Amino acid sequence: MKFLVKSLVFVLATSLLASCQRDVYMFTSFREPADEGLRYLYSNDGYHWESVPGIFLKPELGTQKIMRDPSMVQDKHGVYHLVWTIAWKGDQGIGYARSNDLIHWENQQVVPVMAHEATTVNVWAPELFYDEEADRFIIIWASTIPHRFPRGVEAEDNNHRMYYTTTSDFKTFTPTTLFADPGFSIIDAVIVKKEKDDYVLVLKDNTRPNRNLKVAFAGNPLGPFTNVSAPFSAYLTEGPSVVKVGDEWLIYFDSYGSKSYEAVRTKDFEHFEQINDEISVPEGHKHGTIFKASKKDVKRLLKTK
């Protein structure tokens, strides 16, 4: 009898521990006019999202002191790293900070990724990607350098290409390099690893006639990404955020033309199913990135406010 009781206690304790440690989906967020700072959403299933009350990092960097497009990755030591847009135009860097608990942040600083290009118009939507094979972080972003590329119908101050740098410690960074030039103005790109040697770039075609989302493909995270697809989203959409739920990928995006938040589902990044009627996203949420945190971390976040 004692053995049975002990066994039951062990099973219950194990189940409780597993429940407490199960990961929760987290979504970095901000609200217009982007001067308040970092917010979060959370979800247990990747489809239905709730707001975490409060602001967890006030933007203090750059001439405009804004925070747009917050992108977050957790490293192998459990430290969270965050990058974001610090200005619409004028500044030549991105914001960076790190945290051990998603609440207390340190080392807030500007990383001057485009300081070497004096005519740079903007530095938009930096995105973090952890390259496991090389044990490094890749940061990509969109910038305009007037008269650098053929512009088509784009204005010279709105003809973007994607650039990148890499780092292993967020202290030293490799020289900024061109990341993607698909032959048109491109912003809001996100690197997705499907499996080893199989990568997808989810991107916004920012040309005036399009301004929609597409995908491209490569054998490594630095590309070159080729075979750009037809658009899978409507006109006036941007800010893709990608998460894997089960064996399917969900791509969330801001449909600013219809003033709604939308999503599609795919298994292969070739066929896309609209799932707007299956998701719920709090009003006012603007795009960031989706990552995972423990239930313990989320409970601590919810108790701070």
ZAMARGU-4260 file (C-alpha; in steps of 0.2 Angstrom, whole numbers, plus 5000, padded with zeros to 4 digits):
<rodrens>
0) 5000/5000/5000 | 5014/5012/5005 | 5022/5008/4988 | 5006/5012/4979 | 5004/5029/4988
5) 5022/5034/4985 | 5020/5029/4966 | 5004/5040/4965 | 5013/5054/4974 | 5027/5053/4962
10) 5016/5053/4947 | 5006/5068/4953 | 5022/5078/4957 | 5030/5074/4940 | 5014/5079/4931
15) 5013/5095/4941 | 5031/5099/4937 | 5029/5096/4919 | 5013/5107/4919 | 5023/5121/4927
20) 5037/5119/4915 | 5027/5118/4899 | 5032/5132/4887 | 5020/5146/4883 | 5020/5155/4867
25) 5025/5173/4869 | 5023/5188/4856 | 5033/5204/4858 | 5022/5219/4854 | 5021/5237/4854
30) 5007/5250/4851 | 5007/5266/4840 | 5014/5279/4841 | 5028/5267/4847 | 5034/5278/4861
35) 5028/5268/4876 | 5039/5253/4875 | 5040/5234/4875 | 5024/5224/4878 | 5020/5205/4877
40) 5005/5194/4872 | 5005/5176/4878 | 4996/5160/4871 | 4994/5142/4876 | 4990/5136/4859
45) 4998/5148/4847 | 4981/5153/4840 | 4972/5163/4854 | 4982/5177/4862 | 4980/5188/4878
50) 4989/5204/4883 | 5001/5204/4897 | 4997/5220/4906 | 5011/5233/4907 | 5026/5240/4898
55) 5043/5231/4901 | 5056/5241/4893 | 5054/5260/4890 | 5064/5266/4874 | 5077/5278/4878
60) 5088/5277/4863 | 5090/5287/4847 | 5084/5304/4842 | 5065/5299/4842 | 5066/5287/4857
65) 5053/5275/4850 | 5052/5256/4850 | 5045/5247/4834 | 5047/5230/4828 | 5054/5222/4844
70) 5062/5205/4840 | 5068/5193/4854 | 5078/5177/4855 | 5083/5167/4870 | 5101/5160/4870
75) 5107/5143/4876 | 5111/5151/4893 | 5093/5157/4895 | 5097/5175/4892 | 5084/5185/4882
80) 5091/5197/4868 | 5080/5210/4861 | 5083/5222/4846 | 5071/5235/4839 | 5069/5250/4827
85) 5073/5266/4836 | 5068/5279/4823 | 5058/5281/4807 | 5073/5291/4798 | 5089/5299/4803
90) 5097/5287/4815 | 5109/5274/4808 | 5108/5260/4822 | 5096/5248/4830 | 5092/5246/4849
95) 5098/5232/4859 | 5095/5226/4877 | 5096/5209/4887 | 5086/5201/4901 | 5087/5186/4912
100) 5068/5186/4916 | 5059/5197/4903 | 5056/5210/4916 | 5072/5218/4921 | 5083/5224/4906
105) 5101/5229/4905 | 5114/5235/4893 | 5102/5246/4883 | 5112/5253/4869 | 5113/5258/4850
110) 5121/5246/4839 | 5127/5257/4824 | 5125/5245/4810 | 5124/5258/4796 | 5136/5271/4803
115) 5148/5267/4789 | 5135/5273/4776 | 5133/5292/4778 | 5118/5293/4767 | 5108/5279/4775
120) 5090/5285/4776 | 5083/5273/4789 | 5086/5257/4799 | 5070/5247/4800 | 5063/5231/4808
125) 5079/5222/4814 | 5076/5203/4816 | 5086/5191/4827 | 5089/5173/4821 | 5100/5161/4831
130) 5111/5150/4819 | 5113/5134/4829 | 5126/5126/4817 | 5138/5141/4819 | 5133/5146/4836
135) 5130/5164/4832 | 5116/5177/4830 | 5111/5184/4814 | 5103/5201/4814 | 5095/5207/4798
140) 5086/5224/4794 | 5080/5235/4780 | 5089/5251/4775 | 5088/5263/4760 | 5104/5270/4753
145) 5099/5282/4739 | 5105/5279/4722 | 5113/5262/4727 | 5100/5251/4718 | 5088/5252/4703
150) 5072/5259/4710 | 5058/5256/4698 | 5044/5266/4703 | 5051/5269/4721 | 5057/5285/4728
155) 5075/5286/4731 | 5072/5287/4750 | 5061/5272/4750 | 5070/5259/4740 | 5075/5246/4753
160) 5087/5232/4753 | 5091/5220/4768 | 5107/5220/4777 | 5115/5209/4790 | 5128/5207/4804
165) 5132/5193/4815 | 5138/5191/4833 | 5141/5178/4846 | 5141/5190/4862 | 5132/5206/4857
170) 5148/5215/4860 | 5157/5213/4844 | 5149/5212/4827 | 5154/5207/4810 | 5155/5221/4796
175) 5138/5225/4789 | 5135/5216/4773 | 5121/5216/4760 | 5109/5201/4764 | 5095/5202/4751
180) 5093/5211/4735 | 5078/5202/4726 | 5078/5216/4713 | 5064/5226/4722 | 5062/5236/4738
185) 5061/5223/4752 | 5058/5226/4771 | 5051/5215/4786 | 5061/5199/4782 | 5061/5185/4794
190) 5072/5169/4793 | 5064/5153/4796 | 5073/5136/4798 | 5062/5122/4791 | 5076/5109/4794
195) 5094/5107/4792 | 5100/5115/4775 | 5082/5121/4772 | 5078/5139/4775 | 5064/5151/4771
200) 5064/5170/4770 | 5047/5177/4774 | 5047/5195/4767 | 5037/5210/4762 | 5038/5216/4744
205) 5038/5235/4748 | 5036/5241/4730 | 5021/5253/4727 | 5010/5241/4717 | 5013/5226/4728
210) 5016/5229/4747 | 5012/5211/4751 | 5020/5196/4758 | 5030/5183/4749 | 5043/5169/4753
215) 5060/5164/4746 | 5071/5149/4749 | 5090/5145/4753 | 5101/5131/4759 | 5108/5141/4773
220) 5102/5156/4784 | 5113/5169/4775 | 5106/5164/4758 | 5106/5168/4744 | 5087/5167/4745
225) 5080/5163/4728 | 5063/5158/4719 | 5053/5172/4726 | 5035/5166/4727 | 5019/5175/4722
230) 5011/5185/4736 | 5001/5175/4749 | 4994/5190/4758 | 4983/5204/4751 | 4988/5222/4747
235) 4995/5233/4761 | 5001/5219/4773 | 5017/5219/4783 | 5027/5213/4798 | 5026/5194/4797
240) 5029/5184/4813 | 5032/5165/4811 | 5029/5151/4824 | 5028/5132/4822 | 5013/5124/4830
245) 5013/5105/4829 | 5019/5101/4811 | 5012/5117/4804 | 5018/5134/4802 | 5008/5150/4807
250) 5012/5166/4799 | 5004/5181/4808 | 5005/5198/4799 | 4998/5216/4801 | 4985/5219/4788
255) 4986/5238/4789 | 4975/5241/4774 | 4960/5233/4782 | 4966/5238/4800 | 4966/5220/4806
260) 4978/5206/4812 | 4978/5191/4801 | 4987/5174/4799 | 4989/5160/4787 | 4994/5142/4790
265) 5006/5131/4779 | 5016/5115/4780 | 5027/5118/4765 | 5028/5137/4762 | 5020/5134/4745
270) 5002/5132/4750 | 4994/5144/4762 | 4977/5143/4771 | 4969/5158/4778 | 4965/5156/4796
275) 4958/5173/4802 | 4942/5164/4809 | 4953/5153/4820 | 4964/5166/4828 | 4961/5180/4841
280) 4974/5194/4844 | 4971/5209/4856 | 4966/5225/4848 | 4981/5238/4846 | 4994/5224/4845
285) 5008/5228/4832 | 5020/5216/4826 | 5035/5208/4834 | 5042/5190/4835 | 5035/5174/4843
290) 5046/5164/4855 | 5043/5152/4870 | 5044/5155/4888 | 5041/5144/4903 | 5024/5145/4912
295) 5034/5150/4927 | 5041/5165/4918 | 5023/5170/4911 | 5016/5169/4929 | 5029/5180/4935
300) 5026/5192/4921 | 5007/5192/4925 | 5011/5196/4944 | 5021/5211/4940 | 5006/5222/4937
</rodrens>
